[in-house]
């Protein structure tokens, strides 16, 4: 199964949740609401989950082996880094533009 699309739908600068991502497999199956989270040891992904009972969460969809999880994580982080680089470049361009003042 190939990862054919990764879409970073929301990016947050504040808090531990950094982004919400959708990932498509073989242009046929999509998983929404994968979260990119900043943990104590760096970024990690959290698969979509549902609250069960007393604060416990259970994954709705998840990979069955570590190789698949690693492929998903790498594809998500690659796209997330692109988004961050584009945002940084845009911010640099805005900072370099001369400001226009009205008289």
PyMOL commands that set and color helices and strands:
alter all, ss='L'
color gray80, all
select helices_A, chain A and resi 66-96
alter helices_A, ss='H'
color red, helices_A
select strands_A, chain A and resi 3-11+17-25+29-39+42-46+49-52+56-59
alter strands_A, ss='S'
color yellow, strands_A
deselect
rebuild
show_as cartoon
